[in-house]
Amino acid sequence: MLRRTQIIAIFTVLVTLCVSAGGGEKFVLTARERPIRDFLDEVAKITGKSLLIDPSVQGTVTLVIPGPLTKEEVWEVALGALSLNGYAAVERGALVKIVTKEKAASEPIPTLPETVPSDDEMITELIELRHVAADTVLESVRSLLGPGGRVAPAPGNVTGVIVVDTAANVGRIRAMLERIDEKRATWPSR
């Protein structure tokens, strides 16, 4: 018969093997109409990120997550919850500012291809156009922007548009503009 100390030792080894085999420590996040500030406090404790939360950040979060998450997955969930509530995370070194998407568009945010961001992270990207003038696509792009997203023609001799929005939305806009630009190149000239 196994003694209690033997059972504890076996359990400790199994947990260690599960954690190392599973790619790291896992965390359970729960939220049902939870105040967003309490949720962010838990996210900060799990991820080790230092969050500076704008006073305008208010509301609640409801999550339905079927299982435990890694630290990276917890951060992805947090970015998604922020985005759904009209907020964004702006990383500045070791500090992460939590602000409205409108404020995030004015903050120094990552530009592509410098980083590979999460889908809900606010980014800035210059999308170059070879066959279409920027002013002809601005209205179409504006209609695709999310809350707090911005678009402007590229300055100077660069032909293109500068888009500020979530990485997922910028990717969608880039794909649309690439197709328009490609189609324009194949249109017969008159």
N, C-alpha and C positions, 0 to 999 in steps of 0.2 A: 504494500500500500504506500502511495506517495505521501510524503509529509508536506505540511503547509509550505515550508521554505522551498521545497523542491518544485511545488506547483507554481509558486511565485516566480522562481527562477526560470521555469519553462515558459510561463506567460510573458515574462520580460524579454526573453529571447525571441518568442514569436512576434511580439509587438515590434521589436527592433527589426526583425526580418521583414515584416509587413511594411514598415515605414521606409526602409531602404529599398525594398522591391517596388513599392508603389510610387517612388519618385519624391518622397519627402512627407513631411507632416501634413495631415489633412485636418480641415476645420469644418464645422457645421454652422452655417449661417441661417438664422430664422428671422423673419420679420413679417408681421401682419399688422398693417397700419401703425408701424413703428416710426416715431419721430426721426427724421432724416439725420439730425445731429447725433442722436444716440447710435444710429446705424453707422455713421462715419467714425464715431469714437471706437466702436468695435473693430471696424475695418483698419483703423490706424494701429490698434493693439495687435491685430493679427499680422498685418503686412510690415509693421515697423516703420511706416511712412509718417512723416511729420506733416500734419494737415493744418493749414491756415484757412479757416472758414469765414467767408464774407458774411456780414450781419444779415444780408438779404436772403440767405439760404434757409428756407422754411419748408415745411410739408411733411409728408409721411411716405414710407416705403413699404411695399408688400412684396415679399419674395416667396416663390414656391420652388424650392431646390430639392431634388430627390436624394442627394447624397453629399458626402463630404467633399470639400474642395481644397486644392493646394493654395498657397499664398498668392500665386500668380492668378489663379482662377477667381479668388476672392476679390482681387483688384479689378479684374475684368467685369465681374458682377457689379462692383461699386461704380465703375465708369458707366455701365449700362443704366443703372438706377439713377445716377446723376443726370444722364442725358435725357431719360424719360421725364424727369422732373424739370428740365430746362436749365440744368447746371452743367458745368464742365470742370475738369481738373487740369490745372496748368502747372506743369512741373518746372521748377526753377532750382536746379541742383538738388539738395537734400530736402527742400521744402516743396509742398504741393499746395497751391492755392485752389480753393473750391469757390467758384464764382458763377454768375449767370453766364449763359452762352454769349450774350451781348457783350459783357465785359471781357470774356475770354478772347473774343475776336480782336480786341484792342491790346491784349497782352502779348508779350513775346512768346509765341508758341512754336513748336517744331515746324521746320520746313522740310518738304520731301526733296530729294531722296535721302536727306541727312539721317532720318530715323525710319524705323518700321513701326508705326504706332498701332495701338489697339483700334478697333472699329469705332469706338465711342470717344476717342481722344480728339480734341480740336487741333487742327493742323492748318498750315498755309502751303499752297502749292501753286507754282507757275505752270500752267498748261499751255505749251507752245502750239501754235497753229501755223500750218504751212500754206494752206490753200483757201482759208476763210478769214475774213477780217474780224477782229475781236468785236467791233461794235455791232456786227450782224448776229452775234450769238448771245450778247449780254442779257437780253430779255428772257431767252429760253433758259439760260443758266439761273437767272434770278428766280424763275418759277420752280426750280428744283432745290433751292437752298432750304435748309432747315432753319429753325429759330436761331437767331444770332449769326447765321451765315452771311458772308459778304462776297461780292465779286466786283472786280474792277479791271479795266483794260491794262495790260502791261505797259509800263512807261517806256519812252524813248523808241529805239529802233527794234525792240522786241515785239514780235507779233504773237499775241496770246492773251490769256486772261489770268489774273491772280484770284484764287478762290480760297476763302477761309470758311471751314465748316468741319464737321466730324470727318474722320478718315474714311469711314464707309461712304458717306455722301460725296466726298471729294472723288473717291474712286468711281462712283457711279457717274458723276459729272464728267470726269476724265474719259471714261469709256464712251459716253455719248458724244463728246466733242471729237474724239478720235474717229468715230464712225462718220460724223458729219464732215470732218476734214478729209477723210479718205474718200468718201462719196463725191465730194466737190472736186477732188483731183481727177476723178474719172468721168465727170460730166462733160458732154461734148461742148466745145466752144462754138459760138455762133458768129 
